[in-house]
């Protein structure tokens, strides 16, 4: 026969453990709920961060073009004209062309620029690379190419 005192002690310990289990289950539910809230907060933060980064990237000035490589050699690219870019960003030969066109004070033909640079303007093949440079300056916003093929400086 089992002692009634032992039965009472077992019943008391069982009640104590049942109470502890209820507390632990309640605490576990709270921990899981908080963990789920943190997961949602992380997703929202990631989404907002992406939106902010996208807005900053859209409003940031375009990065300067990187030097390109052609046939294994580094080639300087003509940067787009912008508020923070001045003519010192241009390679030397492009700066000389820009100075000549600005000094002309009006529309100028490729031949006139070639004469100023000391090129053999009688040879058409000598003017085509110069024409390509003038067109590139116009495409990047440094010069304006008119319909008649002449170039003017942008202010």
N, C-alpha and C positions, 0 to 999 in steps of 0.2 A: 504494500500500500504506500502511496505517495503522501508525503507530508503536506498538509494544507499550506504551510508557510512557503514551501518551495513552489507550490502552484500559484500562490499570490505573487511571489517574486517573478516567476515566469510571465504571468499575466501583466504585471506592472512593466516589465522590460519590453514585452510585445507592444503595449500601449505607447511606451516611450519611443520605440522604433517606428511605429506607425505614424506618430506625430512628426518625427524627424523626416520620414519619407515624404509626408505631405509638404513639409517646408522645402525639402530639396526639389520636389516636383514643381512647386510654385516658383522657386528660384530659377530652376532650369528653364521654365517657360519664359520668365523675365529675361534671362540671358539670351535665349533664342530670339525673342522679339527685338531686343536691342541689337543683336548681330544682324538681323534682317534690315533694321532701320539703317545701320551703318553701310550695308551693301547698297541700299537705295541711294544713300547720300554720296557714296563713291561714284555710282553711275551718273548721278546728276552733276557732280563736280567734274567728272571727265567730259561730259557733254558740254557744259558751260566753258570749260577750258578750251575745248576744240573750237567752239564758236568764237571765243575771244581771240584765239590764235588766228583763225580765219579772217576775222575783221582786221586784225593788225597787219596780216600779210596783204590784205586787199588795199589797205591805206598806206602801206609802206612804199617808198619809192622803189622802182625796179632796180635790182642789183646791177652793178656795172658788168658788162659782158666780160667773160673770162678770156684770156688769150687762147687762141685756137692753134691747132697744129695742122699744118699742111705739108705733106711729104716729109714728115718728121721734123720740120722746122717750125719754130714758134712764129705766129703771125699776129700782129697787133690788130685788134678789131677797133673799128670806129664806134665810140659810144654814142648812144642817143643823147641829143641835147636836152638838158633839163635845168631846173632851178639850181641844183647843187653842182652841176658839171660846167666847167668853163673850158676855154679852148686849150688850156694846158693839158687836158686829158687826151687830146688828139696827138697822133704821131706827128713828127716834125714836118714831113712833106704835106700832110693834110693842113697843118697850121699855116704853112706858106701859101697854099692855095686859098685858104680862107682870108688871109691878109690881102692877097691880090684882088679877090672878088670884092672885098669891102672897100678897098682903096679905089676901085673903079668908079664907085659912086652911082652906078646904074647897071642895067643888064650887060652881061659880058659873055662873049663867045668862048668856046673851049680854045680856039686858036689864039685869042688874045692872052689867055692865061698861060698857054704853052710858050708864047713869045716872052712873057715876063719871066718864066722859069728857065728860059734859054734852050728850049727844046727845038729840034728840027721840025718846024711846023709844016714844011712842004711835004714831009713824009707822013702819010695818013696813019700808018702803023704806029707812029710815035705819039699821036694824039689819042688813040683809043684807050690806052691805060689811064691817061689823064681824064678822059671823059668818064670812065668808070669811077674814078675817085670823086669827081664832081657829082655824079649821080648818087654815089654812096653818101656823100655829105648832104645831099638834098633829101635822100630817103631817111636819114637819121635826124633831120630837122635843123641842120646847120646852115643850109642854103635853100633857096627856092628855085625850082626848075620851071621855067615858063614854057608855054606851049610852042614857042618858036625855037626852043632848044637852048636859049640863053639862060644864064644863071644870075641870080641876085642874092645879096646877103639878107638874112633875116635879122630883124632888129631885136 
